């Protein structure tokens, strides 16, 4: 996925507008018509992570595209992260000014034969056993080993440590509202 280097603020602003519009109107933001052309032409999995004062407040996404283009994927996943993450109460308009947003654009997952082809700082991981699937984004604070990355993804999927799994890795382009990118996403 090749997006312009300066597209980050466009993506995070779109996510913020999508959440605000949903909280006010209880409907998804109509697709804006004035965004860079490449956003209408490309599809990708997108994760939207929300934090308040450095603590996770919502993180939902798709590892494969579900919408017609990046813009719709961001709108849909931003609203989901704000109001559908079962770990948190829904975001309110009062919460919104304190929320920091990151948008992760995922590369397509690729099957890997062994954990040796993972790097928790560079690649996210998907572990799969039948219909059970757990995903962990890359470069999460405190996740420094391949074993820890796989353990967390297994736990998210409800897959026990001794059960065989298929492994997939993916890369991300992370766009953050913060300049220093001190994020950890789960």
Secondary structure, 3 states (H helix, E strand, C coil): CCCCHHHHHHHHHHHHHHHHHHHHHCCCCCCCCCCCHHHHHCCCCEEEEEEECCEEEEEEECCCCCCCCHHHHHHHHHHHHHHCCCCCCCCCHHHHCCEEEEEEEECCCEEECCHHHCCCCCCEEEEEECCEEEEECCCCCCCCCHHHHHHHHHHHHCCCCCCCCEEEEECEEEEECCCCCCCCCC
